[in-house]
Amino acid sequence: MFSMTVNDFLLSMASAIVIVGVLVLGVGVYILVSKMMGNDIRTIANQTAKLAQKGITDDITGLVGNARTLIETLNELVKTAAGVGIFLVLLGVALMGGAYALVMQIK
């Protein structure tokens, strides 16, 4: 039979929590880097700005209003991606801190 002491159990739990914490931290950083630096969002924002300028010069108010709505939506998209990434980074750090607290309980 497999026997485990309390210290072994705490160390096993801390190891598992550290692994999960590092994975969550990595996913959070990946989300922050990929979503915030995405070329697709920049391309859409640049094209929308050009579209809005064309609408202003040609006096097309509906086009300008739709371009403004698209830019606002893109800003919200970036903020949402950043929020999810930051949440995952903080969760990863908290998990690693919890693992450290478990290791400190070992005597």
Biopython code that builds the backbone (N, CA, C, O; Angstrom):
import numpy as np
from Bio.PDB.StructureBuilder import StructureBuilder

atoms = [
    (1, "MET", "N", (0.842, -1.187, 0.000)),
    (1, "MET", "CA", (0.000, 0.000, 0.000)),
    (1, "MET", "C", (0.882, 1.244, 0.000)),
    (1, "MET", "O", (1.981, 1.248, 0.555)),
    (2, "PHE", "N", (0.392, 2.263, -0.615)),
    (2, "PHE", "CA", (1.113, 3.535, -0.722)),
    (2, "PHE", "C", (0.814, 4.379, 0.502)),
    (2, "PHE", "O", (-0.331, 4.767, 0.736)),
    (3, "SER", "N", (1.847, 4.661, 1.281)),
    (3, "SER", "CA", (1.637, 5.481, 2.475)),
    (3, "SER", "C", (2.268, 6.856, 2.257)),
    (3, "SER", "O", (3.307, 7.001, 1.614)),
    (4, "MET", "N", (1.602, 7.838, 2.812)),
    (4, "MET", "CA", (2.049, 9.206, 2.624)),
    (4, "MET", "C", (1.911, 9.950, 3.942)),
    (4, "MET", "O", (0.871, 9.883, 4.598)),
    (5, "THR", "N", (2.954, 10.653, 4.321)),
    (5, "THR", "CA", (2.887, 11.454, 5.539)),
    (5, "THR", "C", (2.233, 12.788, 5.216)),
    (5, "THR", "O", (2.002, 13.112, 4.051)),
    (6, "VAL", "N", (1.943, 13.543, 6.237)),
    (6, "VAL", "CA", (1.331, 14.861, 6.050)),
    (6, "VAL", "C", (2.274, 15.773, 5.274)),
    (6, "VAL", "O", (1.838, 16.530, 4.407)),
    (7, "ASN", "N", (3.560, 15.701, 5.584)),
    (7, "ASN", "CA", (4.535, 16.532, 4.874)),
    (7, "ASN", "C", (4.608, 16.158, 3.393)),
    (7, "ASN", "O", (4.696, 17.032, 2.530)),
    (8, "ASP", "N", (4.571, 14.863, 3.106)),
    (8, "ASP", "CA", (4.578, 14.429, 1.707)),
    (8, "ASP", "C", (3.326, 14.915, 0.981)),
    (8, "ASP", "O", (3.392, 15.343, -0.171)),
    (9, "PHE", "N", (2.200, 14.846, 1.657)),
    (9, "PHE", "CA", (0.949, 15.306, 1.067)),
    (9, "PHE", "C", (0.989, 16.804, 0.784)),
    (9, "PHE", "O", (0.580, 17.247, -0.290)),
    (10, "LEU", "N", (1.479, 17.582, 1.744)),
    (10, "LEU", "CA", (1.574, 19.029, 1.546)),
    (10, "LEU", "C", (2.528, 19.364, 0.405)),
    (10, "LEU", "O", (2.259, 20.270, -0.384)),
    (11, "LEU", "N", (3.626, 18.647, 0.315)),
    (11, "LEU", "CA", (4.578, 18.888, -0.768)),
    (11, "LEU", "C", (3.982, 18.507, -2.121)),
    (11, "LEU", "O", (4.208, 19.197, -3.115)),
    (12, "SER", "N", (3.230, 17.423, -2.163)),
    (12, "SER", "CA", (2.567, 17.018, -3.408)),
    (12, "SER", "C", (1.529, 18.057, -3.835)),
    (12, "SER", "O", (1.446, 18.422, -5.008)),
    (13, "MET", "N", (0.751, 18.519, -2.881)),
    (13, "MET", "CA", (-0.249, 19.556, -3.186)),
    (13, "MET", "C", (0.424, 20.840, -3.673)),
    (13, "MET", "O", (-0.022, 21.449, -4.645)),
    (14, "ALA", "N", (1.494, 21.246, -2.998)),
    (14, "ALA", "CA", (2.200, 22.466, -3.382)),
    (14, "ALA", "C", (2.779, 22.317, -4.789)),
    (14, "ALA", "O", (2.735, 23.261, -5.578)),
    (15, "SER", "N", (3.315, 21.149, -5.106)),
    (15, "SER", "CA", (3.871, 20.923, -6.446)),
    (15, "SER", "C", (2.785, 21.019, -7.505)),
    (15, "SER", "O", (2.986, 21.643, -8.547)),
    (16, "ALA", "N", (1.637, 20.405, -7.247)),
    (16, "ALA", "CA", (0.530, 20.466, -8.201)),
    (16, "ALA", "C", (0.039, 21.897, -8.379)),
    (16, "ALA", "O", (-0.244, 22.320, -9.500)),
    (17, "ILE", "N", (-0.063, 22.637, -7.294)),
    (17, "ILE", "CA", (-0.544, 24.025, -7.370)),
    (17, "ILE", "C", (0.459, 24.901, -8.105)),
    (17, "ILE", "O", (0.058, 25.788, -8.860)),
    (18, "VAL", "N", (1.753, 24.673, -7.903)),
    (18, "VAL", "CA", (2.765, 25.454, -8.627)),
    (18, "VAL", "C", (2.673, 25.180, -10.125)),
    (18, "VAL", "O", (2.757, 26.106, -10.931)),
    (19, "ILE", "N", (2.502, 23.925, -10.500)),
    (19, "ILE", "CA", (2.401, 23.587, -11.920)),
    (19, "ILE", "C", (1.183, 24.265, -12.546)),
    (19, "ILE", "O", (1.277, 24.841, -13.630)),
    (20, "VAL", "N", (0.042, 24.195, -11.862)),
    (20, "VAL", "CA", (-1.170, 24.853, -12.375)),
    (20, "VAL", "C", (-0.973, 26.372, -12.416)),
    (20, "VAL", "O", (-1.400, 27.031, -13.364)),
    (21, "GLY", "N", (-0.331, 26.917, -11.392)),
    (21, "GLY", "CA", (-0.083, 28.356, -11.355)),
    (21, "GLY", "C", (0.800, 28.830, -12.490)),
    (21, "GLY", "O", (0.548, 29.880, -13.081)),
    (22, "VAL", "N", (1.840, 28.057, -12.801)),
    (22, "VAL", "CA", (2.727, 28.426, -13.903)),
    (22, "VAL", "C", (1.978, 28.336, -15.231)),
    (22, "VAL", "O", (2.149, 29.194, -16.097)),
    (23, "LEU", "N", (1.152, 27.307, -15.396)),
    (23, "LEU", "CA", (0.368, 27.186, -16.632)),
    (23, "LEU", "C", (-0.606, 28.348, -16.793)),
    (23, "LEU", "O", (-0.712, 28.922, -17.876)),
    (24, "VAL", "N", (-1.313, 28.695, -15.730)),
    (24, "VAL", "CA", (-2.275, 29.801, -15.790)),
    (24, "VAL", "C", (-1.549, 31.118, -16.054)),
    (24, "VAL", "O", (-2.026, 31.946, -16.830)),
    (25, "LEU", "N", (-0.405, 31.313, -15.416)),
    (25, "LEU", "CA", (0.392, 32.519, -15.648)),
    (25, "LEU", "C", (0.848, 32.590, -17.103)),
    (25, "LEU", "O", (0.795, 33.653, -17.722)),
    (26, "GLY", "N", (1.290, 31.472, -17.642)),
    (26, "GLY", "CA", (1.717, 31.440, -19.041)),
    (26, "GLY", "C", (0.587, 31.746, -20.004)),
    (26, "GLY", "O", (0.778, 32.474, -20.978)),
    (27, "VAL", "N", (-0.594, 31.194, -19.739)),
    (27, "VAL", "CA", (-1.750, 31.472, -20.597)),
    (27, "VAL", "C", (-2.124, 32.950, -20.513)),
    (27, "VAL", "O", (-2.458, 33.562, -21.528)),
    (28, "GLY", "N", (-2.071, 33.523, -19.323)),
    (28, "GLY", "CA", (-2.387, 34.942, -19.160)),
    (28, "GLY", "C", (-1.425, 35.840, -19.917)),
    (28, "GLY", "O", (-1.839, 36.802, -20.563)),
    (29, "VAL", "N", (-0.142, 35.523, -19.834)),
    (29, "VAL", "CA", (0.855, 36.318, -20.558)),
    (29, "VAL", "C", (0.658, 36.156, -22.064)),
    (29, "VAL", "O", (0.761, 37.125, -22.816)),
    (30, "TYR", "N", (0.374, 34.923, -22.503)),
    (30, "TYR", "CA", (0.138, 34.692, -23.926)),
    (30, "TYR", "C", (-1.066, 35.495, -24.423)),
    (30, "TYR", "O", (-1.021, 36.087, -25.501)),
    (31, "ILE", "N", (-2.128, 35.512, -23.638)),
    (31, "ILE", "CA", (-3.316, 36.284, -24.029)),
    (31, "ILE", "C", (-2.988, 37.767, -24.105)),
    (31, "ILE", "O", (-3.397, 38.448, -25.045)),
    (32, "LEU", "N", (-2.255, 38.269, -23.123)),
    (32, "LEU", "CA", (-1.894, 39.690, -23.140)),
    (32, "LEU", "C", (-1.052, 40.032, -24.360)),
    (32, "LEU", "O", (-1.293, 41.045, -25.018)),
    (33, "VAL", "N", (-0.074, 39.200, -24.663)),
    (33, "VAL", "CA", (0.819, 39.507, -25.779)),
    (33, "VAL", "C", (0.112, 39.334, -27.122)),
    (33, "VAL", "O", (0.230, 40.187, -28.001)),
    (34, "SER", "N", (-0.620, 38.236, -27.283)),
    (34, "SER", "CA", (-1.226, 37.977, -28.587)),
    (34, "SER", "C", (-2.394, 38.902, -28.886)),
    (34, "SER", "O", (-2.530, 39.369, -30.017)),
    (35, "LYS", "N", (-3.224, 39.175, -27.919)),
    (35, "LYS", "CA", (-4.397, 40.018, -28.170)),
    (35, "LYS", "C", (-4.035, 41.494, -28.238)),
    (35, "LYS", "O", (-4.591, 42.238, -29.047)),
    (36, "MET", "N", (-3.112, 41.916, -27.395)),
    (36, "MET", "CA", (-2.772, 43.332, -27.366)),
    (36, "MET", "C", (-1.885, 43.725, -28.544)),
    (36, "MET", "O", (-1.936, 44.865, -29.007)),
    (37, "MET", "N", (-1.084, 42.798, -29.025)),
    (37, "MET", "CA", (-0.172, 43.110, -30.114)),
    (37, "MET", "C", (-0.672, 42.566, -31.450)),
    (37, "MET", "O", (0.075, 42.533, -32.428)),
    (38, "GLY", "N", (-1.914, 42.146, -31.493)),
    (38, "GLY", "CA", (-2.453, 41.548, -32.718)),
    (38, "GLY", "C", (-2.479, 42.543, -33.867)),
    (38, "GLY", "O", (-2.944, 43.673, -33.719)),
    (39, "ASN", "N", (-1.982, 42.115, -34.994)),
    (39, "ASN", "CA", (-1.959, 42.976, -36.178)),
    (39, "ASN", "C", (-3.352, 43.140, -36.774)),
    (39, "ASN", "O", (-3.628, 44.137, -37.440)),
    (40, "ASP", "N", (-4.229, 42.169, -36.537)),
    (40, "ASP", "CA", (-5.580, 42.259, -37.084)),
    (40, "ASP", "C", (-6.323, 43.454, -36.517)),
    (40, "ASP", "O", (-6.989, 44.185, -37.250)),
    (41, "ILE", "N", (-6.212, 43.652, -35.225)),
    (41, "ILE", "CA", (-6.930, 44.768, -34.593)),
    (41, "ILE", "C", (-6.365, 46.091, -35.085)),
    (41, "ILE", "O", (-7.117, 47.028, -35.352)),
    (42, "ARG", "N", (-5.040, 46.170, -35.206)),
    (42, "ARG", "CA", (-4.439, 47.409, -35.700)),
    (42, "ARG", "C", (-4.862, 47.694, -37.146)),
    (42, "ARG", "O", (-5.147, 48.837, -37.503)),
    (43, "THR", "N", (-4.899, 46.660, -37.957)),
    (43, "THR", "CA", (-5.298, 46.831, -39.355)),
    (43, "THR", "C", (-6.735, 47.318, -39.453)),
    (43, "THR", "O", (-7.033, 48.234, -40.219)),
    (44, "ILE", "N", (-7.631, 46.701, -38.673)),
    (44, "ILE", "CA", (-9.035, 47.124, -38.700)),
    (44, "ILE", "C", (-9.168, 48.560, -38.203)),
    (44, "ILE", "O", (-9.927, 49.341, -38.777)),
    (45, "ALA", "N", (-8.443, 48.916, -37.150)),
    (45, "ALA", "CA", (-8.519, 50.281, -36.627)),
    (45, "ALA", "C", (-7.999, 51.288, -37.643)),
    (45, "ALA", "O", (-8.590, 52.355, -37.813)),
    (46, "ASN", "N", (-6.902, 50.963, -38.320)),
    (46, "ASN", "CA", (-6.374, 51.886, -39.338)),
    (46, "ASN", "C", (-7.325, 52.039, -40.510)),
    (46, "ASN", "O", (-7.531, 53.148, -41.004)),
    (47, "GLN", "N", (-7.905, 50.937, -40.959)),
    (47, "GLN", "CA", (-8.849, 51.007, -42.078)),
    (47, "GLN", "C", (-10.114, 51.769, -41.685)),
    (47, "GLN", "O", (-10.687, 52.501, -42.492)),
    (48, "THR", "N", (-10.538, 51.586, -40.439)),
    (48, "THR", "CA", (-11.725, 52.304, -39.966)),
    (48, "THR", "C", (-11.447, 53.796, -39.890)),
    (48, "THR", "O", (-12.313, 54.605, -40.227)),
    (49, "ALA", "N", (-10.246, 54.172, -39.450)),
    (49, "ALA", "CA", (-9.893, 55.593, -39.398)),
    (49, "ALA", "C", (-9.885, 56.195, -40.796)),
    (49, "ALA", "O", (-10.374, 57.305, -41.004)),
    (50, "LYS", "N", (-9.329, 55.461, -41.752)),
    (50, "LYS", "CA", (-9.334, 55.951, -43.140)),
    (50, "LYS", "C", (-10.758, 56.079, -43.673)),
    (50, "LYS", "O", (-11.085, 57.029, -44.384)),
    (51, "LEU", "N", (-11.598, 55.107, -43.319)),
    (51, "LEU", "CA", (-12.993, 55.131, -43.744)),
    (51, "LEU", "C", (-13.718, 56.333, -43.154)),
    (51, "LEU", "O", (-14.511, 56.983, -43.836)),
    (52, "ALA", "N", (-13.446, 56.628, -41.888)),
    (52, "ALA", "CA", (-14.075, 57.777, -41.244)),
    (52, "ALA", "C", (-13.620, 59.076, -41.898)),
    (52, "ALA", "O", (-14.432, 59.978, -42.104)),
    (53, "GLN", "N", (-12.328, 59.187, -42.230)),
    (53, "GLN", "CA", (-11.830, 60.388, -42.888)),
    (53, "GLN", "C", (-12.476, 60.560, -44.263)),
    (53, "GLN", "O", (-12.818, 61.673, -44.662)),
    (54, "LYS", "N", (-12.637, 59.463, -44.974)),
    (54, "LYS", "CA", (-13.291, 59.516, -46.293)),
    (54, "LYS", "C", (-14.740, 59.953, -46.138)),
    (54, "LYS", "O", (-15.258, 60.721, -46.948)),
    (55, "GLY", "N", (-15.401, 59.445, -45.070)),
    (55, "GLY", "CA", (-16.785, 59.834, -44.832)),
    (55, "GLY", "C", (-16.919, 61.305, -44.488)),
    (55, "GLY", "O", (-17.898, 61.950, -44.864)),
    (56, "ILE", "N", (-15.935, 61.835, -43.772)),
    (56, "ILE", "CA", (-15.977, 63.260, -43.411)),
    (56, "ILE", "C", (-15.755, 64.127, -44.652)),
    (56, "ILE", "O", (-16.453, 65.120, -44.861)),
    (57, "THR", "N", (-14.777, 63.740, -45.469)),
    (57, "THR", "CA", (-14.497, 64.557, -46.657)),
    (57, "THR", "C", (-15.624, 64.474, -47.681)),
    (57, "THR", "O", (-15.878, 65.439, -48.401)),
    (58, "ASP", "N", (-16.304, 63.323, -47.752)),
    (58, "ASP", "CA", (-17.396, 63.178, -48.706)),
    (58, "ASP", "C", (-18.754, 63.543, -48.095)),
    (58, "ASP", "O", (-19.785, 63.453, -48.763)),
    (59, "ASP", "N", (-18.747, 63.956, -46.816)),
    (59, "ASP", "CA", (-19.951, 64.377, -46.092)),
    (59, "ASP", "C", (-20.993, 63.255, -46.042)),
    (59, "ASP", "O", (-22.165, 63.455, -46.362)),
    (60, "ILE", "N", (-20.538, 62.088, -45.639)),
    (60, "ILE", "CA", (-21.436, 60.938, -45.464)),
    (60, "ILE", "C", (-21.518, 60.662, -43.967)),
    (60, "ILE", "O", (-20.627, 60.036, -43.394)),
    (61, "THR", "N", (-22.587, 61.130, -43.342)),
    (61, "THR", "CA", (-22.686, 61.052, -41.889)),
    (61, "THR", "C", (-22.914, 59.632, -41.391)),
    (61, "THR", "O", (-22.407, 59.277, -40.326)),
    (62, "GLY", "N", (-23.644, 58.824, -42.109)),
    (62, "GLY", "CA", (-23.894, 57.443, -41.669)),
    (62, "GLY", "C", (-22.622, 56.628, -41.631)),
    (62, "GLY", "O", (-22.426, 55.807, -40.735)),
    (63, "LEU", "N", (-21.755, 56.854, -42.606)),
    (63, "LEU", "CA", (-20.481, 56.148, -42.663)),
    (63, "LEU", "C", (-19.601, 56.525, -41.479)),
    (63, "LEU", "O", (-18.945, 55.665, -40.891)),
    (64, "VAL", "N", (-19.586, 57.794, -41.130)),
    (64, "VAL", "CA", (-18.784, 58.254, -39.999)),
    (64, "VAL", "C", (-19.321, 57.670, -38.692)),
    (64, "VAL", "O", (-18.545, 57.259, -37.829)),
    (65, "GLY", "N", (-20.638, 57.633, -38.547)),
    (65, "GLY", "CA", (-21.237, 57.078, -37.332)),
    (65, "GLY", "C", (-20.928, 55.590, -37.178)),
    (65, "GLY", "O", (-20.624, 55.123, -36.081)),
    (66, "ASN", "N", (-21.007, 54.856, -38.276)),
    (66, "ASN", "CA", (-20.693, 53.424, -38.218)),
    (66, "ASN", "C", (-19.213, 53.188, -37.941)),
    (66, "ASN", "O", (-18.862, 52.253, -37.223)),
    (67, "ALA", "N", (-18.349, 54.018, -38.498)),
    (67, "ALA", "CA", (-16.917, 53.885, -38.246)),
    (67, "ALA", "C", (-16.616, 54.182, -36.784)),
    (67, "ALA", "O", (-15.774, 53.518, -36.180)),
    (68, "ARG", "N", (-17.291, 55.168, -36.209)),
    (68, "ARG", "CA", (-17.091, 55.494, -34.798)),
    (68, "ARG", "C", (-17.524, 54.331, -33.912)),
    (68, "ARG", "O", (-16.846, 54.001, -32.939)),
    (69, "THR", "N", (-18.647, 53.713, -34.247)),
    (69, "THR", "CA", (-19.124, 52.560, -33.490)),
    (69, "THR", "C", (-18.146, 51.401, -33.587)),
    (69, "THR", "O", (-17.909, 50.709, -32.596)),
    (70, "LEU", "N", (-17.577, 51.180, -34.757)),
    (70, "LEU", "CA", (-16.607, 50.108, -34.936)),
    (70, "LEU", "C", (-15.348, 50.359, -34.109)),
    (70, "LEU", "O", (-14.812, 49.429, -33.505)),
    (71, "ILE", "N", (-14.876, 51.588, -34.075)),
    (71, "ILE", "CA", (-13.689, 51.926, -33.281)),
    (71, "ILE", "C", (-13.968, 51.717, -31.795)),
    (71, "ILE", "O", (-13.119, 51.185, -31.080)),
    (72, "GLU", "N", (-15.138, 52.124, -31.323)),
    (72, "GLU", "CA", (-15.493, 51.916, -29.915)),
    (72, "GLU", "C", (-15.551, 50.429, -29.574)),
    (72, "GLU", "O", (-15.104, 50.015, -28.505)),
    (73, "THR", "N", (-16.101, 49.633, -30.482)),
    (73, "THR", "CA", (-16.178, 48.187, -30.268)),
    (73, "THR", "C", (-14.789, 47.568, -30.225)),
    (73, "THR", "O", (-14.532, 46.686, -29.405)),
    (74, "LEU", "N", (-13.891, 48.016, -31.097)),
    (74, "LEU", "CA", (-12.517, 47.514, -31.075)),
    (74, "LEU", "C", (-11.822, 47.869, -29.767)),
    (74, "LEU", "O", (-11.077, 47.054, -29.223)),
    (75, "ASN", "N", (-12.057, 49.075, -29.257)),
    (75, "ASN", "CA", (-11.469, 49.463, -27.975)),
    (75, "ASN", "C", (-11.979, 48.584, -26.842)),
    (75, "ASN", "O", (-11.207, 48.190, -25.968)),
    (76, "GLU", "N", (-13.266, 48.275, -26.848)),
    (76, "GLU", "CA", (-13.822, 47.392, -25.829)),
    (76, "GLU", "C", (-13.256, 45.986, -25.952)),
    (76, "GLU", "O", (-13.017, 45.323, -24.943)),
    (77, "LEU", "N", (-13.039, 45.525, -27.180)),
    (77, "LEU", "CA", (-12.454, 44.206, -27.404)),
    (77, "LEU", "C", (-11.053, 44.121, -26.815)),
    (77, "LEU", "O", (-10.704, 43.131, -26.172)),
    (78, "VAL", "N", (-10.258, 45.150, -27.034)),
    (78, "VAL", "CA", (-8.897, 45.166, -26.491)),
    (78, "VAL", "C", (-8.934, 45.220, -24.969)),
    (78, "VAL", "O", (-8.150, 44.538, -24.308)),
    (79, "LYS", "N", (-9.832, 46.019, -24.406)),
    (79, "LYS", "CA", (-9.944, 46.108, -22.951)),
    (79, "LYS", "C", (-10.369, 44.774, -22.358)),
    (79, "LYS", "O", (-9.862, 44.385, -21.306)),
    (80, "THR", "N", (-11.285, 44.066, -23.004)),
    (80, "THR", "CA", (-11.744, 42.776, -22.515)),
    (80, "THR", "C", (-10.615, 41.753, -22.549)),
    (80, "THR", "O", (-10.428, 41.007, -21.589)),
    (81, "ALA", "N", (-9.870, 41.712, -23.632)),
    (81, "ALA", "CA", (-8.754, 40.775, -23.737)),
    (81, "ALA", "C", (-7.699, 41.088, -22.688)),
    (81, "ALA", "O", (-7.120, 40.178, -22.095)),
    (82, "ALA", "N", (-7.448, 42.366, -22.457)),
    (82, "ALA", "CA", (-6.477, 42.743, -21.440)),
    (82, "ALA", "C", (-6.974, 42.360, -20.050)),
    (82, "ALA", "O", (-6.188, 41.920, -19.211)),
    (83, "GLY", "N", (-8.255, 42.521, -19.805)),
    (83, "GLY", "CA", (-8.810, 42.157, -18.502)),
    (83, "GLY", "C", (-8.703, 40.675, -18.223)),
    (83, "GLY", "O", (-8.357, 40.273, -17.112)),
    (84, "VAL", "N", (-8.996, 39.856, -19.222)),
    (84, "VAL", "CA", (-8.879, 38.402, -19.052)),
    (84, "VAL", "C", (-7.429, 38.016, -18.829)),
    (84, "VAL", "O", (-7.137, 37.193, -17.962)),
    (85, "GLY", "N", (-6.517, 38.597, -19.596)),
    (85, "GLY", "CA", (-5.092, 38.297, -19.440)),
    (85, "GLY", "C", (-4.570, 38.689, -18.074)),
    (85, "GLY", "O", (-3.842, 37.923, -17.442)),
    (86, "ILE", "N", (-4.934, 39.869, -17.615)),
    (86, "ILE", "CA", (-4.474, 40.330, -16.302)),
    (86, "ILE", "C", (-5.064, 39.465, -15.197)),
    (86, "ILE", "O", (-4.377, 39.151, -14.225)),
    (87, "PHE", "N", (-6.329, 39.075, -15.332)),
    (87, "PHE", "CA", (-6.942, 38.195, -14.337)),
    (87, "PHE", "C", (-6.194, 36.871, -14.256)),
    (87, "PHE", "O", (-5.918, 36.384, -13.160)),
    (88, "LEU", "N", (-5.862, 36.284, -15.406)),
    (88, "LEU", "CA", (-5.148, 35.013, -15.398)),
    (88, "LEU", "C", (-3.739, 35.154, -14.823)),
    (88, "LEU", "O", (-3.268, 34.258, -14.122)),
    (89, "VAL", "N", (-3.071, 36.251, -15.107)),
    (89, "VAL", "CA", (-1.742, 36.476, -14.537)),
    (89, "VAL", "C", (-1.835, 36.577, -13.014)),
    (89, "VAL", "O", (-1.043, 35.964, -12.298)),
    (90, "LEU", "N", (-2.800, 37.349, -12.524)),
    (90, "LEU", "CA", (-2.961, 37.487, -11.075)),
    (90, "LEU", "C", (-3.359, 36.163, -10.420)),
    (90, "LEU", "O", (-2.909, 35.854, -9.316)),
    (91, "LEU", "N", (-4.200, 35.384, -11.098)),
    (91, "LEU", "CA", (-4.577, 34.079, -10.574)),
    (91, "LEU", "C", (-3.370, 33.148, -10.500)),
    (91, "LEU", "O", (-3.214, 32.414, -9.524)),
    (92, "GLY", "N", (-2.519, 33.172, -11.519)),
    (92, "GLY", "CA", (-1.314, 32.353, -11.512)),
    (92, "GLY", "C", (-0.380, 32.727, -10.380)),
    (92, "GLY", "O", (0.183, 31.854, -9.719)),
    (93, "VAL", "N", (-0.213, 34.021, -10.152)),
    (93, "VAL", "CA", (0.641, 34.478, -9.051)),
    (93, "VAL", "C", (0.034, 34.078, -7.706)),
    (93, "VAL", "O", (0.757, 33.674, -6.796)),
    (94, "ALA", "N", (-1.284, 34.189, -7.579)),
    (94, "ALA", "CA", (-1.948, 33.805, -6.330)),
    (94, "ALA", "C", (-1.803, 32.302, -6.076)),
    (94, "ALA", "O", (-1.596, 31.885, -4.936)),
    (95, "LEU", "N", (-1.910, 31.495, -7.120)),
    (95, "LEU", "CA", (-1.734, 30.055, -6.953)),
    (95, "LEU", "C", (-0.315, 29.719, -6.515)),
    (95, "LEU", "O", (-0.114, 28.860, -5.656)),
    (96, "MET", "N", (0.659, 30.386, -7.097)),
    (96, "MET", "CA", (2.038, 30.129, -6.687)),
    (96, "MET", "C", (2.284, 30.619, -5.266)),
    (96, "MET", "O", (3.053, 30.006, -4.526)),
    (97, "GLY", "N", (1.640, 31.718, -4.877)),
    (97, "GLY", "CA", (1.735, 32.179, -3.494)),
    (97, "GLY", "C", (1.093, 31.199, -2.529)),
    (97, "GLY", "O", (1.609, 30.974, -1.435)),
    (98, "GLY", "N", (-0.043, 30.607, -2.933)),
    (98, "GLY", "CA", (-0.675, 29.586, -2.104)),
    (98, "GLY", "C", (0.185, 28.350, -1.959)),
    (98, "GLY", "O", (0.230, 27.740, -0.891)),
    (99, "ALA", "N", (0.869, 27.979, -3.029)),
    (99, "ALA", "CA", (1.787, 26.834, -2.960)),
    (99, "ALA", "C", (2.939, 27.144, -2.008)),
    (99, "ALA", "O", (3.364, 26.273, -1.249)),
    (100, "TYR", "N", (3.438, 28.353, -2.041)),
    (100, "TYR", "CA", (4.490, 28.750, -1.122)),
    (100, "TYR", "C", (4.013, 28.673, 0.326)),
    (100, "TYR", "O", (4.746, 28.227, 1.209)),
    (101, "ALA", "N", (2.778, 29.111, 0.559)),
    (101, "ALA", "CA", (2.224, 29.034, 1.922)),
    (101, "ALA", "C", (2.099, 27.574, 2.380)),
    (101, "ALA", "O", (2.320, 27.268, 3.552)),
    (102, "LEU", "N", (1.745, 26.679, 1.455)),
    (102, "LEU", "CA", (1.686, 25.260, 1.820)),
    (102, "LEU", "C", (3.066, 24.705, 2.159)),
    (102, "LEU", "O", (3.213, 23.933, 3.106)),
    (103, "VAL", "N", (4.061, 25.093, 1.396)),
    (103, "VAL", "CA", (5.426, 24.621, 1.667)),
    (103, "VAL", "C", (5.902, 25.136, 3.012)),
    (103, "VAL", "O", (6.630, 24.443, 3.723)),
    (104, "MET", "N", (5.499, 26.341, 3.363)),
    (104, "MET", "CA", (5.919, 26.901, 4.661)),
    (104, "MET", "C", (5.276, 26.158, 5.835)),
    (104, "MET", "O", (5.754, 26.268, 6.964)),
    (105, "GLN", "N", (4.209, 25.409, 5.589)),
    (105, "GLN", "CA", (3.562, 24.632, 6.653)),
    (105, "GLN", "C", (4.323, 23.345, 6.965)),
    (105, "GLN", "O", (4.095, 22.731, 8.007)),
    (106, "ILE", "N", (5.218, 22.935, 6.076)),
    (106, "ILE", "CA", (5.978, 21.703, 6.297)),
    (106, "ILE", "C", (7.006, 21.950, 7.385)),
    (106, "ILE", "O", (7.735, 22.941, 7.363)),
    (107, "LYS", "N", (7.048, 21.025, 8.342)),
    (107, "LYS", "CA", (7.978, 21.174, 9.468)),
    (107, "LYS", "C", (9.012, 20.096, 9.446)),
    (107, "LYS", "O", (9.882, 20.057, 10.316)),
]
sb = StructureBuilder()
sb.init_structure("model")
sb.init_model(0)
sb.init_chain("A")
sb.init_seg("    ")
for serial, (resi, resn, name, xyz) in enumerate(atoms, 1):
    if name == "N":
        sb.init_residue(resn, " ", resi, " ")
    sb.init_atom(name, np.array(xyz, "f"), 0.0, 1.0, " ", f" {name:<3s}", serial, name[0])
structure = sb.get_structure()
